[in-house]
Each structure stands twice: as C-alpha cells, then as structure tokens.
Amino acid sequence: MPTISKKPFDQEFQTILSELQSGYHAGVLSKKESSERPNDVYLIEVENTMVGYAGIQKAEG
C-alpha cells in the first residue's frame, strides 16, 4: 500500500531529483535556488521505494 510522507526539500532531496532520468519537472526543480522551490515535499512510497513526489507552493499574486 502506498504511503505519503512530508519531508523538507533539502539538499539530499534536490540531489535525488537531479539523478532521475525521467520527468521534466525533476530536472528543472533540482536546479532551482532554495528561495524558488517548495519548503516541503510529499513523497509517495511503496515498500520504501519512491514512486512519486509533490511539491506545493503558494501562488504569488
């Protein structure tokens, strides 16, 4: 059964995203400065393997 957990968007997670071979957003998000990326990320895991993620940011305006 999948689990969803909230984690900080830190250097470790940024490195994980930079290593992903698929997905446009992972590569773009991994290169953003800390002020441009979400503070937290929600990891979707199945049997301790990340199968997805979501970063939520407040829209400006």
All heavy atoms as TSV, in Angstrom:
chain	resi	resn	atom	element	x	y	z
A	1	MET	N	N	0.846	-1.179	0.000
A	1	MET	CA	C	0.000	0.000	0.000
A	1	MET	C	C	0.893	1.243	0.000
A	1	MET	O	O	1.846	1.328	0.779
A	1	MET	CB	C	-0.881	-0.027	1.238
A	1	MET	CG	C	-1.757	1.163	1.396
A	1	MET	SD	S	-3.323	0.610	2.046
A	1	MET	CE	C	-4.354	1.884	1.518
A	2	PRO	N	N	0.598	2.206	-0.840
A	2	PRO	CA	C	1.414	3.426	-0.893
A	2	PRO	C	C	1.298	4.241	0.399
A	2	PRO	O	O	0.265	4.254	1.051
A	2	PRO	CB	C	0.829	4.205	-2.057
A	2	PRO	CG	C	-0.015	3.255	-2.821
A	2	PRO	CD	C	-0.432	2.192	-1.870
A	3	THR	N	N	2.381	4.925	0.735
A	3	THR	CA	C	2.375	5.854	1.858
A	3	THR	C	C	2.806	7.225	1.344
A	3	THR	O	O	3.577	7.330	0.393
A	3	THR	CB	C	3.330	5.416	2.983
A	3	THR	OG1	O	4.659	5.351	2.462
A	3	THR	CG2	C	2.943	4.069	3.559
A	4	ILE	N	N	2.299	8.259	1.986
A	4	ILE	CA	C	2.672	9.633	1.647
A	4	ILE	C	C	3.245	10.259	2.899
A	4	ILE	O	O	2.628	10.223	3.962
A	4	ILE	CB	C	1.468	10.439	1.151
A	4	ILE	CG1	C	0.899	9.801	-0.113
A	4	ILE	CG2	C	1.872	11.892	0.885
A	4	ILE	CD1	C	-0.387	10.430	-0.598
A	5	SER	N	N	4.450	10.807	2.779
A	5	SER	CA	C	5.082	11.441	3.934
A	5	SER	C	C	5.645	12.802	3.533
A	5	SER	O	O	6.101	12.999	2.418
A	5	SER	CB	C	6.191	10.552	4.502
A	5	SER	OG	O	7.141	10.247	3.514
A	6	LYS	N	N	5.562	13.737	4.465
A	6	LYS	CA	C	6.062	15.092	4.245
A	6	LYS	C	C	7.508	15.168	4.718
A	6	LYS	O	O	7.832	14.745	5.820
A	6	LYS	CB	C	5.199	16.073	5.031
A	6	LYS	CG	C	5.605	17.514	4.883
A	6	LYS	CD	C	4.659	18.387	5.704
A	6	LYS	CE	C	5.109	19.807	5.752
A	6	LYS	NZ	N	4.231	20.635	6.589
A	7	LYS	N	N	8.371	15.700	3.859
A	7	LYS	CA	C	9.792	15.842	4.185
A	7	LYS	C	C	10.258	17.225	3.754
A	7	LYS	O	O	9.698	17.821	2.850
A	7	LYS	CB	C	10.605	14.786	3.445
A	7	LYS	CG	C	10.085	13.384	3.646
A	7	LYS	CD	C	11.158	12.459	3.986
A	7	LYS	CE	C	10.515	11.090	4.161
A	7	LYS	NZ	N	11.159	10.202	4.938
A	8	PRO	N	N	11.316	17.725	4.371
A	8	PRO	CA	C	11.856	19.016	3.921
A	8	PRO	C	C	12.503	18.885	2.542
A	8	PRO	O	O	13.069	17.852	2.207
A	8	PRO	CB	C	12.894	19.357	4.987
A	8	PRO	CG	C	13.262	18.066	5.614
A	8	PRO	CD	C	12.063	17.175	5.498
A	9	PHE	N	N	12.373	19.927	1.735
A	9	PHE	CA	C	13.036	19.948	0.432
A	9	PHE	C	C	14.455	20.434	0.678
A	9	PHE	O	O	14.778	21.598	0.561
A	9	PHE	CB	C	12.295	20.887	-0.517
A	9	PHE	CG	C	12.669	20.689	-1.957
A	9	PHE	CD1	C	11.706	20.514	-2.917
A	9	PHE	CD2	C	13.997	20.683	-2.361
A	9	PHE	CE1	C	12.043	20.347	-4.252
A	9	PHE	CE2	C	14.350	20.502	-3.684
A	9	PHE	CZ	C	13.356	20.338	-4.629
A	10	ASP	N	N	15.302	19.509	1.026
A	10	ASP	CA	C	16.677	19.842	1.389
A	10	ASP	C	C	17.649	19.423	0.288
A	10	ASP	O	O	17.245	18.978	-0.791
A	10	ASP	CB	C	17.043	19.196	2.730
A	10	ASP	CG	C	16.854	17.680	2.730
A	10	ASP	OD1	O	16.650	17.079	1.653
A	10	ASP	OD2	O	16.918	17.096	3.816
A	11	GLN	N	N	18.926	19.582	0.557
A	11	GLN	CA	C	19.956	19.247	-0.432
A	11	GLN	C	C	19.907	17.774	-0.823
A	11	GLN	O	O	20.105	17.428	-1.978
A	11	GLN	CB	C	21.352	19.601	0.116
A	11	GLN	CG	C	22.463	19.376	-0.889
A	11	GLN	CD	C	22.301	20.215	-2.146
A	11	GLN	OE1	O	21.992	21.388	-2.067
A	11	GLN	NE2	N	22.504	19.620	-3.306
A	12	GLU	N	N	19.616	16.907	0.130
A	12	GLU	CA	C	19.536	15.472	-0.161
A	12	GLU	C	C	18.441	15.179	-1.193
A	12	GLU	O	O	18.660	14.466	-2.161
A	12	GLU	CB	C	19.270	14.682	1.115
A	12	GLU	CG	C	19.135	13.196	0.890
A	12	GLU	CD	C	18.782	12.431	2.163
A	12	GLU	OE1	O	18.728	13.037	3.250
A	12	GLU	OE2	O	18.556	11.231	2.057
A	13	PHE	N	N	17.259	15.791	-0.991
A	13	PHE	CA	C	16.181	15.561	-1.944
A	13	PHE	C	C	16.483	16.217	-3.288
A	13	PHE	O	O	16.165	15.660	-4.342
A	13	PHE	CB	C	14.841	16.053	-1.399
A	13	PHE	CG	C	13.695	15.629	-2.274
A	13	PHE	CD1	C	13.273	14.315	-2.299
A	13	PHE	CD2	C	13.078	16.535	-3.107
A	13	PHE	CE1	C	12.242	13.909	-3.136
A	13	PHE	CE2	C	12.045	16.139	-3.943
A	13	PHE	CZ	C	11.626	14.829	-3.951
A	14	GLN	N	N	17.108	17.371	-3.272
A	14	GLN	CA	C	17.481	18.032	-4.522
A	14	GLN	C	C	18.443	17.149	-5.319
A	14	GLN	O	O	18.338	17.043	-6.535
A	14	GLN	CB	C	18.110	19.392	-4.232
A	14	GLN	CG	C	18.237	20.268	-5.448
A	14	GLN	CD	C	18.621	21.697	-5.106
A	14	GLN	OE1	O	19.034	21.992	-4.008
A	14	GLN	NE2	N	18.476	22.580	-6.060
A	15	THR	N	N	19.347	16.467	-4.646
A	15	THR	CA	C	20.271	15.543	-5.309
A	15	THR	C	C	19.518	14.357	-5.910
A	15	THR	O	O	19.797	13.940	-7.036
A	15	THR	CB	C	21.337	15.054	-4.320
A	15	THR	OG1	O	22.070	16.189	-3.848
A	15	THR	CG2	C	22.295	14.071	-4.967
A	16	ILE	N	N	18.558	13.824	-5.158
A	16	ILE	CA	C	17.756	12.711	-5.675
A	16	ILE	C	C	17.058	13.118	-6.971
A	16	ILE	O	O	17.077	12.379	-7.951
A	16	ILE	CB	C	16.725	12.248	-4.624
A	16	ILE	CG1	C	17.435	11.567	-3.457
A	16	ILE	CG2	C	15.686	11.306	-5.242
A	16	ILE	CD1	C	16.556	11.313	-2.250
A	17	LEU	N	N	16.454	14.300	-6.994
A	17	LEU	CA	C	15.776	14.763	-8.205
A	17	LEU	C	C	16.743	14.911	-9.373
A	17	LEU	O	O	16.404	14.596	-10.502
A	17	LEU	CB	C	15.075	16.098	-7.961
A	17	LEU	CG	C	13.817	16.087	-7.112
A	17	LEU	CD1	C	13.224	17.487	-7.057
A	17	LEU	CD2	C	12.800	15.097	-7.623
A	18	SER	N	N	17.928	15.399	-9.101
A	18	SER	CA	C	18.893	15.611	-10.193
A	18	SER	C	C	19.345	14.294	-10.816
A	18	SER	O	O	19.783	14.274	-11.960
A	18	SER	CB	C	20.098	16.399	-9.694
A	18	SER	OG	O	20.904	15.614	-8.841
A	19	GLU	N	N	19.201	13.196	-10.083
A	19	GLU	CA	C	19.627	11.888	-10.579
A	19	GLU	C	C	18.534	11.144	-11.340
A	19	GLU	O	O	18.816	10.139	-11.982
A	19	GLU	CB	C	20.119	11.027	-9.409
A	19	GLU	CG	C	21.381	11.577	-8.775
A	19	GLU	CD	C	21.770	10.885	-7.485
A	19	GLU	OE1	O	20.978	10.070	-6.967
A	19	GLU	OE2	O	22.867	11.177	-6.987
A	20	LEU	N	N	17.296	11.639	-11.292
A	20	LEU	CA	C	16.206	10.972	-12.004
A	20	LEU	C	C	16.396	11.115	-13.508
A	20	LEU	O	O	16.744	12.184	-14.001
A	20	LEU	CB	C	14.855	11.555	-11.591
A	20	LEU	CG	C	14.429	11.305	-10.153
A	20	LEU	CD1	C	13.092	11.980	-9.877
A	20	LEU	CD2	C	14.318	9.815	-9.861
A	21	GLN	N	N	16.134	10.052	-14.233
A	21	GLN	CA	C	16.321	10.050	-15.682
A	21	GLN	C	C	15.048	10.390	-16.447
A	21	GLN	O	O	15.094	10.636	-17.637
A	21	GLN	CB	C	16.822	8.668	-16.127
A	21	GLN	CG	C	18.158	8.294	-15.529
A	21	GLN	CD	C	19.273	9.233	-15.953
A	21	GLN	OE1	O	19.390	9.556	-17.126
A	21	GLN	NE2	N	20.072	9.674	-15.015
A	22	SER	N	N	13.910	10.382	-15.780
A	22	SER	CA	C	12.659	10.685	-16.464
A	22	SER	C	C	11.947	11.812	-15.725
A	22	SER	O	O	12.160	12.031	-14.540
A	22	SER	CB	C	11.761	9.446	-16.520
A	22	SER	OG	O	11.413	9.043	-15.219
A	23	GLY	N	N	11.133	12.498	-16.431
A	23	GLY	CA	C	10.348	13.555	-15.819
A	23	GLY	C	C	10.979	14.926	-15.967
A	23	GLY	O	O	12.045	15.191	-15.439
A	24	TYR	N	N	10.313	15.798	-16.688
A	24	TYR	CA	C	10.803	17.156	-16.926
A	24	TYR	C	C	10.945	17.938	-15.636
A	24	TYR	O	O	11.949	18.583	-15.398
A	24	TYR	CB	C	9.837	17.869	-17.875
A	24	TYR	CG	C	10.042	19.361	-17.937
A	24	TYR	CD1	C	11.090	19.886	-18.689
A	24	TYR	CD2	C	9.227	20.237	-17.240
A	24	TYR	CE1	C	11.305	21.249	-18.741
A	24	TYR	CE2	C	9.423	21.599	-17.299
A	24	TYR	CZ	C	10.462	22.099	-18.049
A	24	TYR	OH	O	10.675	23.440	-18.100
A	25	HIS	N	N	9.944	17.885	-14.787
A	25	HIS	CA	C	9.942	18.719	-13.594
A	25	HIS	C	C	11.070	18.388	-12.634
A	25	HIS	O	O	11.589	19.270	-11.968
A	25	HIS	CB	C	8.596	18.609	-12.874
A	25	HIS	CG	C	7.492	19.228	-13.657
A	25	HIS	ND1	N	6.582	18.482	-14.357
A	25	HIS	CD2	C	7.167	20.524	-13.876
A	25	HIS	CE1	C	5.745	19.295	-14.965
A	25	HIS	NE2	N	6.074	20.535	-14.697
A	26	ALA	N	N	11.457	17.140	-12.546
A	26	ALA	CA	C	12.531	16.757	-11.626
A	26	ALA	C	C	13.819	17.497	-11.961
A	26	ALA	O	O	14.476	18.049	-11.087
A	26	ALA	CB	C	12.753	15.251	-11.658
A	27	GLY	N	N	14.198	17.515	-13.224
A	27	GLY	CA	C	15.427	18.189	-13.622
A	27	GLY	C	C	15.376	19.686	-13.405
A	27	GLY	O	O	16.332	20.294	-12.926
A	28	VAL	N	N	14.250	20.292	-13.737
A	28	VAL	CA	C	14.086	21.738	-13.562
A	28	VAL	C	C	14.077	22.083	-12.077
A	28	VAL	O	O	14.758	23.006	-11.637
A	28	VAL	CB	C	12.789	22.220	-14.248
A	28	VAL	CG1	C	12.492	23.662	-13.889
A	28	VAL	CG2	C	12.905	22.069	-15.748
A	29	LEU	N	N	13.308	21.347	-11.295
A	29	LEU	CA	C	13.186	21.624	-9.868
A	29	LEU	C	C	14.510	21.416	-9.144
A	29	LEU	O	O	14.843	22.146	-8.219
A	29	LEU	CB	C	12.102	20.723	-9.267
A	29	LEU	CG	C	11.521	21.109	-7.936
A	29	LEU	CD1	C	11.018	22.537	-7.923
A	29	LEU	CD2	C	10.423	20.143	-7.547
A	30	SER	N	N	15.305	20.452	-9.580
A	30	SER	CA	C	16.566	20.169	-8.903
A	30	SER	C	C	17.580	21.295	-9.059
A	30	SER	O	O	18.512	21.401	-8.268
A	30	SER	CB	C	17.172	18.862	-9.414
A	30	SER	OG	O	17.688	19.021	-10.715
A	31	LYS	N	N	17.406	22.159	-10.063
A	31	LYS	CA	C	18.367	23.231	-10.327
A	31	LYS	C	C	17.964	24.576	-9.732
A	31	LYS	O	O	18.710	25.532	-9.819
A	31	LYS	CB	C	18.558	23.381	-11.830
A	31	LYS	CG	C	19.191	22.153	-12.452
A	31	LYS	CD	C	19.283	22.271	-13.942
A	31	LYS	CE	C	19.880	20.987	-14.503
A	31	LYS	NZ	N	19.455	20.720	-15.839
A	32	LYS	N	N	16.781	24.644	-9.133
A	32	LYS	CA	C	16.308	25.919	-8.587
A	32	LYS	C	C	17.018	26.267	-7.285
A	32	LYS	O	O	17.440	25.397	-6.544
A	32	LYS	CB	C	14.806	25.864	-8.348
A	32	LYS	CG	C	14.024	25.816	-9.635
A	32	LYS	CD	C	12.566	26.040	-9.384
A	32	LYS	CE	C	11.835	26.014	-10.698
A	32	LYS	NZ	N	11.157	27.230	-10.968
A	33	GLU	N	N	17.134	27.553	-7.062
A	33	GLU	CA	C	17.680	28.047	-5.797
A	33	GLU	C	C	16.679	27.757	-4.687
A	33	GLU	O	O	15.482	27.601	-4.936
A	33	GLU	CB	C	17.926	29.555	-5.889
A	33	GLU	CG	C	18.969	29.945	-6.898
A	33	GLU	CD	C	20.344	29.447	-6.542
A	33	GLU	OE1	O	20.687	29.416	-5.345
A	33	GLU	OE2	O	21.091	29.085	-7.463
A	34	SER	N	N	17.151	27.717	-3.457
A	34	SER	CA	C	16.276	27.371	-2.339
A	34	SER	C	C	15.092	28.320	-2.205
A	34	SER	O	O	14.005	27.911	-1.810
A	34	SER	CB	C	17.063	27.308	-1.041
A	34	SER	OG	O	17.629	28.560	-0.740
A	35	SER	N	N	15.267	29.584	-2.562
A	35	SER	CA	C	14.166	30.540	-2.458
A	35	SER	C	C	13.089	30.317	-3.530
A	35	SER	O	O	11.989	30.816	-3.409
A	35	SER	CB	C	14.697	31.969	-2.572
A	35	SER	OG	O	15.281	32.166	-3.840
A	36	GLU	N	N	13.409	29.547	-4.571
A	36	GLU	CA	C	12.476	29.315	-5.669
A	36	GLU	C	C	11.747	27.983	-5.584
A	36	GLU	O	O	10.903	27.694	-6.408
A	36	GLU	CB	C	13.225	29.346	-7.007
A	36	GLU	CG	C	13.900	30.649	-7.315
A	36	GLU	CD	C	14.695	30.557	-8.597
A	36	GLU	OE1	O	15.558	29.669	-8.694
A	36	GLU	OE2	O	14.427	31.349	-9.497
A	37	ARG	N	N	12.090	27.155	-4.631
A	37	ARG	CA	C	11.481	25.828	-4.558
A	37	ARG	C	C	10.653	25.677	-3.287
A	37	ARG	O	O	10.794	26.467	-2.356
A	37	ARG	CB	C	12.551	24.751	-4.649
A	37	ARG	CG	C	13.566	24.791	-3.557
A	37	ARG	CD	C	14.613	23.699	-3.744
A	37	ARG	NE	N	15.328	23.546	-2.499
A	37	ARG	CZ	C	16.611	23.755	-2.349
A	37	ARG	NH1	N	17.350	24.068	-3.375
A	37	ARG	NH2	N	17.177	23.605	-1.174
A	38	PRO	N	N	9.784	24.686	-3.244
A	38	PRO	CA	C	8.945	24.498	-2.058
A	38	PRO	C	C	9.781	24.189	-0.818
A	38	PRO	O	O	10.868	23.623	-0.929
A	38	PRO	CB	C	8.066	23.294	-2.411
A	38	PRO	CG	C	8.407	22.888	-3.783
A	38	PRO	CD	C	9.559	23.688	-4.261
A	39	ASN	N	N	9.253	24.561	0.346
A	39	ASN	CA	C	9.940	24.230	1.594
A	39	ASN	C	C	9.855	22.747	1.896
A	39	ASN	O	O	10.778	22.159	2.449
A	39	ASN	CB	C	9.338	25.006	2.772
A	39	ASN	CG	C	9.623	26.480	2.672
A	39	ASN	OD1	O	10.633	26.896	2.137
A	39	ASN	ND2	N	8.706	27.279	3.184
A	40	ASP	N	N	8.717	22.159	1.549
A	40	ASP	CA	C	8.489	20.746	1.838
A	40	ASP	C	C	8.106	20.008	0.568
A	40	ASP	O	O	7.645	20.604	-0.397
A	40	ASP	CB	C	7.352	20.586	2.861
A	40	ASP	CG	C	7.687	21.215	4.190
A	40	ASP	OD1	O	8.780	20.943	4.710
A	40	ASP	OD2	O	6.866	21.990	4.701
A	41	VAL	N	N	8.285	18.705	0.616
A	41	VAL	CA	C	7.903	17.844	-0.488
A	41	VAL	C	C	7.162	16.659	0.113
A	41	VAL	O	O	7.428	16.250	1.239
A	41	VAL	CB	C	9.144	17.403	-1.308
A	41	VAL	CG1	C	10.075	16.547	-0.502
A	41	VAL	CG2	C	8.745	16.718	-2.581
A	42	TYR	N	N	6.203	16.156	-0.621
A	42	TYR	CA	C	5.452	14.981	-0.193
A	42	TYR	C	C	5.920	13.805	-1.029
A	42	TYR	O	O	5.819	13.831	-2.258
A	42	TYR	CB	C	3.951	15.214	-0.364
A	42	TYR	CG	C	3.450	16.299	0.549
A	42	TYR	CD1	C	3.528	17.631	0.173
A	42	TYR	CD2	C	2.951	15.993	1.801
A	42	TYR	CE1	C	3.101	18.641	1.021
A	42	TYR	CE2	C	2.520	17.000	2.665
A	42	TYR	CZ	C	2.603	18.308	2.261
A	42	TYR	OH	O	2.191	19.309	3.112
A	43	LEU	N	N	6.470	12.799	-0.372
A	43	LEU	CA	C	6.969	11.614	-1.058
A	43	LEU	C	C	5.910	10.539	-1.064
A	43	LEU	O	O	5.270	10.277	-0.036
A	43	LEU	CB	C	8.209	11.064	-0.361
A	43	LEU	CG	C	9.423	11.968	-0.287
A	43	LEU	CD1	C	10.573	11.243	0.392
A	43	LEU	CD2	C	9.842	12.420	-1.662
A	44	ILE	N	N	5.729	9.901	-2.205
A	44	ILE	CA	C	4.839	8.760	-2.327
A	44	ILE	C	C	5.746	7.539	-2.451
A	44	ILE	O	O	6.580	7.479	-3.361
A	44	ILE	CB	C	3.923	8.891	-3.560
A	44	ILE	CG1	C	3.158	10.210	-3.499
A	44	ILE	CG2	C	2.973	7.691	-3.650
A	44	ILE	CD1	C	2.522	10.610	-4.802
A	45	GLU	N	N	5.606	6.620	-1.509
A	45	GLU	CA	C	6.486	5.458	-1.469
A	45	GLU	C	C	5.671	4.165	-1.416
A	45	GLU	O	O	4.601	4.125	-0.822
A	45	GLU	CB	C	7.399	5.513	-0.251
A	45	GLU	CG	C	8.330	6.723	-0.266
A	45	GLU	CD	C	9.155	6.824	1.005
A	45	GLU	OE1	O	8.538	6.996	2.075
A	45	GLU	OE2	O	10.378	6.737	0.903
A	46	VAL	N	N	6.202	3.139	-2.050
A	46	VAL	CA	C	5.656	1.794	-1.971
A	46	VAL	C	C	6.806	0.890	-1.561
A	46	VAL	O	O	7.837	0.844	-2.236
A	46	VAL	CB	C	5.061	1.334	-3.320
A	46	VAL	CG1	C	4.607	-0.118	-3.242
A	46	VAL	CG2	C	3.917	2.236	-3.739
A	47	GLU	N	N	6.648	0.230	-0.444
A	47	GLU	CA	C	7.689	-0.667	0.077
A	47	GLU	C	C	9.053	0.024	0.127
A	47	GLU	O	O	10.050	-0.495	-0.359
A	47	GLU	CB	C	7.738	-1.956	-0.733
A	47	GLU	CG	C	6.458	-2.761	-0.657
A	47	GLU	CD	C	6.500	-4.041	-1.460
A	47	GLU	OE1	O	7.584	-4.423	-1.954
A	47	GLU	OE2	O	5.437	-4.661	-1.594
A	48	ASN	N	N	9.081	1.236	0.684
A	48	ASN	CA	C	10.304	2.030	0.867
A	48	ASN	C	C	10.985	2.457	-0.431
A	48	ASN	O	O	12.173	2.775	-0.437
A	48	ASN	CB	C	11.299	1.292	1.768
A	48	ASN	CG	C	10.767	1.130	3.162
A	48	ASN	OD1	O	10.132	2.036	3.701
A	48	ASN	ND2	N	11.001	-0.020	3.764
A	49	THR	N	N	10.240	2.464	-1.537
A	49	THR	CA	C	10.762	2.938	-2.812
A	49	THR	C	C	9.930	4.135	-3.259
A	49	THR	O	O	8.704	4.053	-3.326
A	49	THR	CB	C	10.684	1.831	-3.890
A	49	THR	OG1	O	11.456	0.716	-3.455
A	49	THR	CG2	C	11.214	2.330	-5.223
A	50	MET	N	N	10.590	5.254	-3.565
A	50	MET	CA	C	9.879	6.441	-4.011
A	50	MET	C	C	9.294	6.184	-5.392
A	50	MET	O	O	10.008	5.817	-6.323
A	50	MET	CB	C	10.807	7.657	-4.073
A	50	MET	CG	C	10.072	8.924	-4.451
A	50	MET	SD	S	11.075	10.421	-4.453
A	50	MET	CE	C	12.002	10.217	-5.965
A	51	VAL	N	N	7.979	6.365	-5.519
A	51	VAL	CA	C	7.304	6.192	-6.803
A	51	VAL	C	C	6.730	7.506	-7.316
A	51	VAL	O	O	6.251	7.576	-8.443
A	51	VAL	CB	C	6.202	5.109	-6.727
A	51	VAL	CG1	C	6.815	3.751	-6.425
A	51	VAL	CG2	C	5.145	5.463	-5.709
A	52	GLY	N	N	6.792	8.546	-6.479
A	52	GLY	CA	C	6.305	9.851	-6.891
A	52	GLY	C	C	6.580	10.887	-5.816
A	52	GLY	O	O	7.012	10.562	-4.718
A	53	TYR	N	N	6.343	12.136	-6.167
A	53	TYR	CA	C	6.544	13.226	-5.219
A	53	TYR	C	C	5.666	14.402	-5.630
A	53	TYR	O	O	5.212	14.487	-6.768
A	53	TYR	CB	C	8.002	13.667	-5.162
A	53	TYR	CG	C	8.479	14.313	-6.440
A	53	TYR	CD1	C	8.393	15.696	-6.599
A	53	TYR	CD2	C	8.981	13.564	-7.476
A	53	TYR	CE1	C	8.805	16.297	-7.778
A	53	TYR	CE2	C	9.390	14.150	-8.663
A	53	TYR	CZ	C	9.304	15.517	-8.798
A	53	TYR	OH	O	9.691	16.117	-9.962
A	54	ALA	N	N	5.438	15.297	-4.695
A	54	ALA	CA	C	4.692	16.516	-4.999
A	54	ALA	C	C	5.283	17.653	-4.172
A	54	ALA	O	O	5.532	17.500	-2.987
A	54	ALA	CB	C	3.214	16.358	-4.641
A	55	GLY	N	N	5.526	18.760	-4.814
A	55	GLY	CA	C	5.963	19.976	-4.145
A	55	GLY	C	C	4.868	21.013	-4.296
A	55	GLY	O	O	4.381	21.236	-5.408
A	56	ILE	N	N	4.442	21.605	-3.216
A	56	ILE	CA	C	3.328	22.554	-3.259
A	56	ILE	C	C	3.841	23.932	-2.852
A	56	ILE	O	O	4.455	24.078	-1.811
A	56	ILE	CB	C	2.198	22.110	-2.318
A	56	ILE	CG1	C	1.715	20.712	-2.756
A	56	ILE	CG2	C	1.065	23.114	-2.329
A	56	ILE	CD1	C	0.778	20.064	-1.792
A	57	GLN	N	N	3.589	24.906	-3.718
A	57	GLN	CA	C	3.997	26.280	-3.439
A	57	GLN	C	C	2.797	27.189	-3.490
A	57	GLN	O	O	1.880	26.972	-4.306
A	57	GLN	CB	C	5.011	26.755	-4.466
A	57	GLN	CG	C	6.382	26.176	-4.276
A	57	GLN	CD	C	7.349	26.783	-5.262
A	57	GLN	OE1	O	7.277	26.505	-6.443
A	57	GLN	NE2	N	8.242	27.603	-4.771
A	58	LYS	N	N	2.808	28.214	-2.677
A	58	LYS	CA	C	1.759	29.211	-2.702
A	58	LYS	C	C	1.974	30.102	-3.914
A	58	LYS	O	O	3.076	30.576	-4.177
A	58	LYS	CB	C	1.833	30.046	-1.416
A	58	LYS	CG	C	0.747	31.067	-1.312
A	58	LYS	CD	C	0.865	31.810	0.005
A	58	LYS	CE	C	-0.199	32.872	0.099
A	58	LYS	NZ	N	-0.095	33.626	1.350
A	59	ALA	N	N	0.913	30.304	-4.666
A	59	ALA	CA	C	0.995	31.161	-5.836
A	59	ALA	C	C	1.072	32.625	-5.404
A	59	ALA	O	O	0.417	33.030	-4.457
A	59	ALA	CB	C	-0.225	30.961	-6.725
A	60	GLU	N	N	1.913	33.366	-6.095
A	60	GLU	CA	C	2.040	34.780	-5.796
A	60	GLU	C	C	1.035	35.566	-6.622
A	60	GLU	O	O	0.764	35.212	-7.763
A	60	GLU	CB	C	3.455	35.259	-6.098
A	60	GLU	CG	C	4.479	34.635	-5.167
A	60	GLU	CD	C	5.864	35.218	-5.387
A	60	GLU	OE1	O	5.958	36.401	-5.748
A	60	GLU	OE2	O	6.825	34.476	-5.198
A	61	GLY	N	N	0.540	36.625	-6.044
A	61	GLY	CA	C	-0.330	37.461	-6.849
A	61	GLY	C	C	-1.585	37.856	-6.212
A	61	GLY	O	O	-2.175	37.788	-5.331
